[in-house]
Amino acid sequence: MAGAGGGVGVMLESTLDEPVIETIMRDVRMVGTKMRCVMDPRRVDVATLKDWDLWGPLLLCLVLASILSGSAPADQKSLVFTSVFIIVWCGSGIVTVNALLLGGTLSFFQSICVLGYCIFPLTMASVFCVTIGAMLGFWIRLLVVVFCFFWASSASVGFLSTLVPENRRALAAYPVFLFYLSISWMVVVQ
């Protein structure tokens, strides 16, 4: 491709003419790759998570909100769905702003993306509590949710700790714990 000055320009890859199924599959593979980063928080791949998207967090938030609202009383279903949706998105925004104010070197949407993907364990805990946990009792559900709370927290703190100055990591981690604790509480009391 010739540039305006007669030199050779950079060839840009265009996705406008690719088939829709190829675009969807590329996005599904990207979501799967980021989910694997959350599945094993000991090996958080910061480079993979820096390429942010909001498809996975949106899907996880919708699933979590649907599950929790599905188990709510009939007159509170829409309130529970809306509450979960607002808590997930506004909570992750507040945690992100806090990290940025503490001198973090992350982008706003990158942090929203990571915090959204890290609700995956709590989404799985809500699936467990609705399906099997109801038969097993409160203490088993509580144990599963506590495990998933620590899983979600360690995955997101592992990512955020690499992007926040070392002397402020505790200040950045505290709101993360509160964020996932509020979601965990909603899962426990469903």
Beta strands, then each sheet from edge to edge (+ up, - down):
end
